[in-house]
Amino acid sequence: MTVRQLLEGGRIDQRLKLRELHVLSTVVGCGSMVKAAGQLAGC
């Protein structure tokens, strides 16, 4: 499931802040929280 599908599926976009959306997108793109944490730490 893509972030776009999550957003189109309901009102989740109204409750997420931009930073939280970036974190969610990174986790989905990386496939795991561990890999996303490593990538986000480099931001």
CHARMM internal coordinates of N, CA and C (Angstrom, degrees):
IC EDIT
DIST 1 N 1 CA 1.4523
DIST 1 CA 1 C 1.5288
ANGL 1 N 1 CA 1 C 108.63
DIST 1 C 2 N 1.3074
ANGL 1 CA 1 C 2 N 115.82
DIHE 1 N 1 CA 1 C 2 N 132.23
DIST 2 N 2 CA 1.4607
ANGL 1 C 2 N 2 CA 120.18
DIHE 1 CA 1 C 2 N 2 CA -179.47
DIST 2 CA 2 C 1.5240
ANGL 2 N 2 CA 2 C 110.46
DIHE 1 C 2 N 2 CA 2 C -90.06
DIST 2 C 3 N 1.3138
ANGL 2 CA 2 C 3 N 115.90
DIHE 2 N 2 CA 2 C 3 N 164.94
DIST 3 N 3 CA 1.4587
ANGL 2 C 3 N 3 CA 120.83
DIHE 2 CA 2 C 3 N 3 CA 177.10
DIST 3 CA 3 C 1.5237
ANGL 3 N 3 CA 3 C 109.21
DIHE 2 C 3 N 3 CA 3 C -61.53
DIST 3 C 4 N 1.3315
ANGL 3 CA 3 C 4 N 116.19
DIHE 3 N 3 CA 3 C 4 N -38.89
DIST 4 N 4 CA 1.4734
ANGL 3 C 4 N 4 CA 120.14
DIHE 3 CA 3 C 4 N 4 CA 178.99
DIST 4 CA 4 C 1.5317
ANGL 4 N 4 CA 4 C 110.37
DIHE 3 C 4 N 4 CA 4 C -59.41
DIST 4 C 5 N 1.3296
ANGL 4 CA 4 C 5 N 117.21
DIHE 4 N 4 CA 4 C 5 N -42.96
DIST 5 N 5 CA 1.4582
ANGL 4 C 5 N 5 CA 120.45
DIHE 4 CA 4 C 5 N 5 CA 178.95
DIST 5 CA 5 C 1.5226
ANGL 5 N 5 CA 5 C 110.96
DIHE 4 C 5 N 5 CA 5 C -64.10
DIST 5 C 6 N 1.3343
ANGL 5 CA 5 C 6 N 116.80
DIHE 5 N 5 CA 5 C 6 N -38.14
DIST 6 N 6 CA 1.4656
ANGL 5 C 6 N 6 CA 119.95
DIHE 5 CA 5 C 6 N 6 CA 177.00
DIST 6 CA 6 C 1.5257
ANGL 6 N 6 CA 6 C 110.77
DIHE 5 C 6 N 6 CA 6 C -62.01
DIST 6 C 7 N 1.3258
ANGL 6 CA 6 C 7 N 115.67
DIHE 6 N 6 CA 6 C 7 N -44.10
DIST 7 N 7 CA 1.4580
ANGL 6 C 7 N 7 CA 120.13
DIHE 6 CA 6 C 7 N 7 CA -177.22
DIST 7 CA 7 C 1.5238
ANGL 7 N 7 CA 7 C 111.96
DIHE 6 C 7 N 7 CA 7 C -69.53
DIST 7 C 8 N 1.3206
ANGL 7 CA 7 C 8 N 116.72
DIHE 7 N 7 CA 7 C 8 N -37.35
DIST 8 N 8 CA 1.4596
ANGL 7 C 8 N 8 CA 120.26
DIHE 7 CA 7 C 8 N 8 CA -179.51
DIST 8 CA 8 C 1.5245
ANGL 8 N 8 CA 8 C 111.44
DIHE 7 C 8 N 8 CA 8 C -74.56
DIST 8 C 9 N 1.3161
ANGL 8 CA 8 C 9 N 116.89
DIHE 8 N 8 CA 8 C 9 N -20.24
DIST 9 N 9 CA 1.4552
ANGL 8 C 9 N 9 CA 121.42
DIHE 8 CA 8 C 9 N 9 CA -175.96
DIST 9 CA 9 C 1.5120
ANGL 9 N 9 CA 9 C 114.89
DIHE 8 C 9 N 9 CA 9 C -77.31
DIST 9 C 10 N 1.3058
ANGL 9 CA 9 C 10 N 118.79
DIHE 9 N 9 CA 9 C 10 N -11.13
DIST 10 N 10 CA 1.4583
ANGL 9 C 10 N 10 CA 119.23
DIHE 9 CA 9 C 10 N 10 CA -177.70
DIST 10 CA 10 C 1.5081
ANGL 10 N 10 CA 10 C 112.04
DIHE 9 C 10 N 10 CA 10 C -178.13
DIST 10 C 11 N 1.3139
ANGL 10 CA 10 C 11 N 114.57
DIHE 10 N 10 CA 10 C 11 N -155.23
DIST 11 N 11 CA 1.4558
ANGL 10 C 11 N 11 CA 120.71
DIHE 10 CA 10 C 11 N 11 CA -175.39
DIST 11 CA 11 C 1.5168
ANGL 11 N 11 CA 11 C 111.69
DIHE 10 C 11 N 11 CA 11 C -99.48
DIST 11 C 12 N 1.3194
ANGL 11 CA 11 C 12 N 117.50
DIHE 11 N 11 CA 11 C 12 N 22.00
DIST 12 N 12 CA 1.4679
ANGL 11 C 12 N 12 CA 120.65
DIHE 11 CA 11 C 12 N 12 CA -177.66
DIST 12 CA 12 C 1.5281
ANGL 12 N 12 CA 12 C 111.34
DIHE 11 C 12 N 12 CA 12 C -60.41
DIST 12 C 13 N 1.3346
ANGL 12 CA 12 C 13 N 117.34
DIHE 12 N 12 CA 12 C 13 N -32.33
DIST 13 N 13 CA 1.4612
ANGL 12 C 13 N 13 CA 120.51
DIHE 12 CA 12 C 13 N 13 CA -178.14
DIST 13 CA 13 C 1.5157
ANGL 13 N 13 CA 13 C 112.90
DIHE 12 C 13 N 13 CA 13 C -65.41
DIST 13 C 14 N 1.3166
ANGL 13 CA 13 C 14 N 118.09
DIHE 13 N 13 CA 13 C 14 N -22.52
DIST 14 N 14 CA 1.4554
ANGL 13 C 14 N 14 CA 121.25
DIHE 13 CA 13 C 14 N 14 CA -179.70
DIST 14 CA 14 C 1.5206
ANGL 14 N 14 CA 14 C 111.93
DIHE 13 C 14 N 14 CA 14 C -80.21
DIST 14 C 15 N 1.3208
ANGL 14 CA 14 C 15 N 116.91
DIHE 14 N 14 CA 14 C 15 N -14.54
DIST 15 N 15 CA 1.4603
ANGL 14 C 15 N 15 CA 120.26
DIHE 14 CA 14 C 15 N 15 CA -177.76
DIST 15 CA 15 C 1.5142
ANGL 15 N 15 CA 15 C 113.41
DIHE 14 C 15 N 15 CA 15 C -106.35
DIST 15 C 16 N 1.3277
ANGL 15 CA 15 C 16 N 117.08
DIHE 15 N 15 CA 15 C 16 N -11.79
DIST 16 N 16 CA 1.4549
ANGL 15 C 16 N 16 CA 120.37
DIHE 15 CA 15 C 16 N 16 CA -177.15
DIST 16 CA 16 C 1.5221
ANGL 16 N 16 CA 16 C 111.50
DIHE 15 C 16 N 16 CA 16 C -94.51
DIST 16 C 17 N 1.3082
ANGL 16 CA 16 C 17 N 115.46
DIHE 16 N 16 CA 16 C 17 N 137.68
DIST 17 N 17 CA 1.4562
ANGL 16 C 17 N 17 CA 120.46
DIHE 16 CA 16 C 17 N 17 CA 172.07
DIST 17 CA 17 C 1.5282
ANGL 17 N 17 CA 17 C 107.79
DIHE 16 C 17 N 17 CA 17 C -84.39
DIST 17 C 18 N 1.3044
ANGL 17 CA 17 C 18 N 116.82
DIHE 17 N 17 CA 17 C 18 N 161.04
DIST 18 N 18 CA 1.4599
ANGL 17 C 18 N 18 CA 121.45
DIHE 17 CA 17 C 18 N 18 CA -176.81
DIST 18 CA 18 C 1.5309
ANGL 18 N 18 CA 18 C 111.48
DIHE 17 C 18 N 18 CA 18 C -57.07
DIST 18 C 19 N 1.3122
ANGL 18 CA 18 C 19 N 118.61
DIHE 18 N 18 CA 18 C 19 N -42.41
DIST 19 N 19 CA 1.4711
ANGL 18 C 19 N 19 CA 121.91
DIHE 18 CA 18 C 19 N 19 CA 179.96
DIST 19 CA 19 C 1.5269
ANGL 19 N 19 CA 19 C 110.27
DIHE 18 C 19 N 19 CA 19 C -63.19
DIST 19 C 20 N 1.3266
ANGL 19 CA 19 C 20 N 117.38
DIHE 19 N 19 CA 19 C 20 N -42.86
DIST 20 N 20 CA 1.4544
ANGL 19 C 20 N 20 CA 121.11
DIHE 19 CA 19 C 20 N 20 CA 179.58
DIST 20 CA 20 C 1.5237
ANGL 20 N 20 CA 20 C 110.74
DIHE 19 C 20 N 20 CA 20 C -64.19
DIST 20 C 21 N 1.3137
ANGL 20 CA 20 C 21 N 116.95
DIHE 20 N 20 CA 20 C 21 N -38.16
DIST 21 N 21 CA 1.4561
ANGL 20 C 21 N 21 CA 121.20
DIHE 20 CA 20 C 21 N 21 CA 178.09
DIST 21 CA 21 C 1.5326
ANGL 21 N 21 CA 21 C 110.16
DIHE 20 C 21 N 21 CA 21 C -65.34
DIST 21 C 22 N 1.3202
ANGL 21 CA 21 C 22 N 116.62
DIHE 21 N 21 CA 21 C 22 N -39.00
DIST 22 N 22 CA 1.4734
ANGL 21 C 22 N 22 CA 120.95
DIHE 21 CA 21 C 22 N 22 CA 177.29
DIST 22 CA 22 C 1.5265
ANGL 22 N 22 CA 22 C 110.43
DIHE 21 C 22 N 22 CA 22 C -63.41
DIST 22 C 23 N 1.3160
ANGL 22 CA 22 C 23 N 116.82
DIHE 22 N 22 CA 22 C 23 N -43.19
DIST 23 N 23 CA 1.4687
ANGL 22 C 23 N 23 CA 120.94
DIHE 22 CA 22 C 23 N 23 CA 179.19
DIST 23 CA 23 C 1.5248
ANGL 23 N 23 CA 23 C 110.07
DIHE 22 C 23 N 23 CA 23 C -63.64
DIST 23 C 24 N 1.3288
ANGL 23 CA 23 C 24 N 117.26
DIHE 23 N 23 CA 23 C 24 N -46.31
DIST 24 N 24 CA 1.4601
ANGL 23 C 24 N 24 CA 121.38
DIHE 23 CA 23 C 24 N 24 CA 178.99
DIST 24 CA 24 C 1.5233
ANGL 24 N 24 CA 24 C 110.94
DIHE 23 C 24 N 24 CA 24 C -60.01
DIST 24 C 25 N 1.3166
ANGL 24 CA 24 C 25 N 116.40
DIHE 24 N 24 CA 24 C 25 N -45.38
DIST 25 N 25 CA 1.4546
ANGL 24 C 25 N 25 CA 120.96
DIHE 24 CA 24 C 25 N 25 CA -179.74
DIST 25 CA 25 C 1.5245
ANGL 25 N 25 CA 25 C 111.00
DIHE 24 C 25 N 25 CA 25 C -61.78
DIST 25 C 26 N 1.3225
ANGL 25 CA 25 C 26 N 117.32
DIHE 25 N 25 CA 25 C 26 N -40.21
DIST 26 N 26 CA 1.4624
ANGL 25 C 26 N 26 CA 121.63
DIHE 25 CA 25 C 26 N 26 CA 179.62
DIST 26 CA 26 C 1.5197
ANGL 26 N 26 CA 26 C 111.03
DIHE 25 C 26 N 26 CA 26 C -66.68
DIST 26 C 27 N 1.3185
ANGL 26 CA 26 C 27 N 117.70
DIHE 26 N 26 CA 26 C 27 N -42.52
DIST 27 N 27 CA 1.4663
ANGL 26 C 27 N 27 CA 121.47
DIHE 26 CA 26 C 27 N 27 CA 178.60
DIST 27 CA 27 C 1.5293
ANGL 27 N 27 CA 27 C 110.31
DIHE 26 C 27 N 27 CA 27 C -61.84
DIST 27 C 28 N 1.3164
ANGL 27 CA 27 C 28 N 116.26
DIHE 27 N 27 CA 27 C 28 N -45.25
DIST 28 N 28 CA 1.4670
ANGL 27 C 28 N 28 CA 120.07
DIHE 27 CA 27 C 28 N 28 CA 179.60
DIST 28 CA 28 C 1.5275
ANGL 28 N 28 CA 28 C 109.98
DIHE 27 C 28 N 28 CA 28 C -63.63
DIST 28 C 29 N 1.3196
ANGL 28 CA 28 C 29 N 116.69
DIHE 28 N 28 CA 28 C 29 N -43.64
DIST 29 N 29 CA 1.4560
ANGL 28 C 29 N 29 CA 120.68
DIHE 28 CA 28 C 29 N 29 CA -179.60
DIST 29 CA 29 C 1.5189
ANGL 29 N 29 CA 29 C 113.81
DIHE 28 C 29 N 29 CA 29 C -65.50
DIST 29 C 30 N 1.3261
ANGL 29 CA 29 C 30 N 116.50
DIHE 29 N 29 CA 29 C 30 N -35.67
DIST 30 N 30 CA 1.4599
ANGL 29 C 30 N 30 CA 120.75
DIHE 29 CA 29 C 30 N 30 CA -178.67
DIST 30 CA 30 C 1.5282
ANGL 30 N 30 CA 30 C 112.60
DIHE 29 C 30 N 30 CA 30 C -82.70
DIST 30 C 31 N 1.3082
ANGL 30 CA 30 C 31 N 116.62
DIHE 30 N 30 CA 30 C 31 N -25.79
DIST 31 N 31 CA 1.4592
ANGL 30 C 31 N 31 CA 120.42
DIHE 30 CA 30 C 31 N 31 CA 179.02
DIST 31 CA 31 C 1.5142
ANGL 31 N 31 CA 31 C 114.69
DIHE 30 C 31 N 31 CA 31 C 90.46
DIST 31 C 32 N 1.3283
ANGL 31 CA 31 C 32 N 118.33
DIHE 31 N 31 CA 31 C 32 N -8.89
DIST 32 N 32 CA 1.4673
ANGL 31 C 32 N 32 CA 120.15
DIHE 31 CA 31 C 32 N 32 CA 176.86
DIST 32 CA 32 C 1.5256
ANGL 32 N 32 CA 32 C 109.71
DIHE 31 C 32 N 32 CA 32 C -156.99
DIST 32 C 33 N 1.3155
ANGL 32 CA 32 C 33 N 114.74
DIHE 32 N 32 CA 32 C 33 N 156.94
DIST 33 N 33 CA 1.4648
ANGL 32 C 33 N 33 CA 120.55
DIHE 32 CA 32 C 33 N 33 CA 179.10
DIST 33 CA 33 C 1.5301
ANGL 33 N 33 CA 33 C 110.93
DIHE 32 C 33 N 33 CA 33 C -67.38
DIST 33 C 34 N 1.3329
ANGL 33 CA 33 C 34 N 116.89
DIHE 33 N 33 CA 33 C 34 N -36.17
DIST 34 N 34 CA 1.4679
ANGL 33 C 34 N 34 CA 121.07
DIHE 33 CA 33 C 34 N 34 CA -177.89
DIST 34 CA 34 C 1.5258
ANGL 34 N 34 CA 34 C 110.25
DIHE 33 C 34 N 34 CA 34 C -64.70
DIST 34 C 35 N 1.3184
ANGL 34 CA 34 C 35 N 116.46
DIHE 34 N 34 CA 34 C 35 N -47.44
DIST 35 N 35 CA 1.4613
ANGL 34 C 35 N 35 CA 120.45
DIHE 34 CA 34 C 35 N 35 CA -179.45
DIST 35 CA 35 C 1.5360
ANGL 35 N 35 CA 35 C 110.26
DIHE 34 C 35 N 35 CA 35 C -65.88
DIST 35 C 36 N 1.3215
ANGL 35 CA 35 C 36 N 116.33
DIHE 35 N 35 CA 35 C 36 N -39.32
DIST 36 N 36 CA 1.4660
ANGL 35 C 36 N 36 CA 120.54
DIHE 35 CA 35 C 36 N 36 CA 179.63
DIST 36 CA 36 C 1.5274
ANGL 36 N 36 CA 36 C 110.54
DIHE 35 C 36 N 36 CA 36 C -65.83
DIST 36 C 37 N 1.3224
ANGL 36 CA 36 C 37 N 117.21
DIHE 36 N 36 CA 36 C 37 N -38.66
DIST 37 N 37 CA 1.4620
ANGL 36 C 37 N 37 CA 120.49
DIHE 36 CA 36 C 37 N 37 CA 179.53
DIST 37 CA 37 C 1.5240
ANGL 37 N 37 CA 37 C 110.54
DIHE 36 C 37 N 37 CA 37 C -61.41
DIST 37 C 38 N 1.3116
ANGL 37 CA 37 C 38 N 115.99
DIHE 37 N 37 CA 37 C 38 N -41.67
DIST 38 N 38 CA 1.4653
ANGL 37 C 38 N 38 CA 119.46
DIHE 37 CA 37 C 38 N 38 CA 178.03
DIST 38 CA 38 C 1.5125
ANGL 38 N 38 CA 38 C 112.00
DIHE 37 C 38 N 38 CA 38 C -63.51
DIST 38 C 39 N 1.3188
ANGL 38 CA 38 C 39 N 116.56
DIHE 38 N 38 CA 38 C 39 N -40.79
DIST 39 N 39 CA 1.4612
ANGL 38 C 39 N 39 CA 120.43
DIHE 38 CA 38 C 39 N 39 CA 179.84
DIST 39 CA 39 C 1.5199
ANGL 39 N 39 CA 39 C 111.15
DIHE 38 C 39 N 39 CA 39 C -70.87
DIST 39 C 40 N 1.3223
ANGL 39 CA 39 C 40 N 117.56
DIHE 39 N 39 CA 39 C 40 N -41.01
DIST 40 N 40 CA 1.4653
ANGL 39 C 40 N 40 CA 120.82
DIHE 39 CA 39 C 40 N 40 CA -179.37
DIST 40 CA 40 C 1.5280
ANGL 40 N 40 CA 40 C 111.54
DIHE 39 C 40 N 40 CA 40 C -69.85
DIST 40 C 41 N 1.3049
ANGL 40 CA 40 C 41 N 118.45
DIHE 40 N 40 CA 40 C 41 N -29.00
DIST 41 N 41 CA 1.4555
ANGL 40 C 41 N 41 CA 121.25
DIHE 40 CA 40 C 41 N 41 CA 178.66
DIST 41 CA 41 C 1.5311
ANGL 41 N 41 CA 41 C 111.21
DIHE 40 C 41 N 41 CA 41 C -65.99
DIST 41 C 42 N 1.3209
ANGL 41 CA 41 C 42 N 116.53
DIHE 41 N 41 CA 41 C 42 N -25.23
DIST 42 N 42 CA 1.4456
ANGL 41 C 42 N 42 CA 121.15
DIHE 41 CA 41 C 42 N 42 CA 179.66
DIST 42 CA 42 C 1.5211
ANGL 42 N 42 CA 42 C 113.56
DIHE 41 C 42 N 42 CA 42 C -83.79
DIST 42 C 43 N 1.3412
ANGL 42 CA 42 C 43 N 117.38
DIHE 42 N 42 CA 42 C 43 N -4.30
DIST 43 N 43 CA 1.4806
ANGL 42 C 43 N 43 CA 121.10
DIHE 42 CA 42 C 43 N 43 CA -178.11
DIST 43 CA 43 C 1.5013
ANGL 43 N 43 CA 43 C 111.92
DIHE 42 C 43 N 43 CA 43 C -69.52
END
COOR INIT
IC SEED 1 N 1 CA 1 C
IC BUILD
